[in-house]
C-alpha cells in the first residue's frame, strides 16, 4: 500500500522497489531496506543513507536528482503530508483524532489500551503530534494494523485543520479548552476555534468534555460530571490506590474502578469509554481493563526513592492541569507529609502573571507541609504568599532537591511544571 500510495503521487518509475515498509527520518537509525525522508538537514545525509542500505531516499535538494533510488520533491515535509493522506485513504483502518489543551496524551493512552483489546493498532509516540510527527506516524502504520490513535497539537490557526485533513478521523475528540498557547492565540475563544478545526474533517462523531464552557456548544457526544451530559461521571469512592466511579447514560449505568488518580483522569477514561460504546465494542472487557491502565511517563507517575514518594506529573503544565494535579494531590489520604513543587507554566503570554497568581486559591486552602516554587513566573505566585513560611521560591532545582532530601520521615512530593522546566531532574541521582 505504501508503494502504491507513493506511485499515485509521483511520475517516477519504482519498478526496482519491490515494497516499502520502514520509513525513517533520522539518518543514524537507517537499516538496510528502509526509506529515508530527508527533512531539513537530512539532505546532508542522502548519500550516507544510501551507503547504509536505504532502498529509497526522498529529499528536496535538486543536486541529487540524477542519483538512483533518490526522489527529489519540492518540499519533503509537504510531500510527506500528501503521501500520508493518500496512504490512509487506501487503508481500511479506524482512525481516532485527539486534540485539546490538556489531557491529549493520557486520553490517547487509554483509548489505545481499550482498542487494543479488540484490534491491532498504533498510536502517536512521544511528541510526534505536529505537522511532521503525525504524517510520519501515519506512514509507519502497517497494513496489519486495524486502528490508529493520532494526537494533534497546535500553536496557531490552521494546524489542526492540516492534521485533521490528513487523518480524516472516524471519531474526533477534544479534551478541553484551556489557557495553553495564549502567548500565540491571545484568547480562549481563539483556542476553541483552532481546536474545533477537527470537526469538519471527522466522519462519524465528535466526543468532547461537556463540562467545558466552549465545547458544550458543539454538536457532539458529551462526557463530564454535570448531569446534562450524555455520559455522566459520579465518584463513588476514592483513595491513594484507586477510584471507584460510575458512568451513567440514558440507557445504562456502569460501575468502574481505576488505578489512575484524579478527576481529570476520570474525564480521560470516560472519553475513551464513550468511544468504545459508540464503536459497538464489548464494554465488559474495558471495564476490567480500567483497573490497570498504563499512561505515558510523567503523567502522575509514582516513583519511590527511599522515604520519598515522588508523583511525577512534570511532562507539561497549564492553569487547568496544574489545578487538577494540586486538587488530586490534596485529596489523597494523608499517609505522609505532602510537599508540592511547582515550576513555571510557559507560553501564557500577557496573562502569565495573572494566571500564575490564580493558583493561590487552590494552594491556600491546603495543608501541604511545604510549597516549593521554581522559576521567574512562579515568583509572582510566591509574592502572594509572603506571610506563609512554608512557601519558598527557588531559582535552582538542585536546592529544591536538597530541601526534600532533608526529610528523614516518609514524604510525598508532587512535581508539576511546563516541559521546559524539566522538574523530573529533581528525582534523578
Helices and strands as residue ranges (DSSP letters): H 2-7, E 23-24, G 27-29, E 35-37, G 40-45, H 46-51, E 56-59, G 62-64, E 70-72, H 76-90, E 94-99, H 104-115, E 121-123, H 133-139, E 147-151, H 159-167, E 171-174, H 182-185, H 188-195, G 196-201, E 205-209, G 215-217, E 221-224, E 231-238, E 243-248, E 253-258, H 263-279, H 283-289, G 290-292, E 301-305, E 308-312, H 319-331, E 337-343, G 349-351, H 352-357, H 360-364, E 370-374, H 378-382, G 383-385, E 391-394, H 397-405, E 411-416, G 419-421, G 423-426
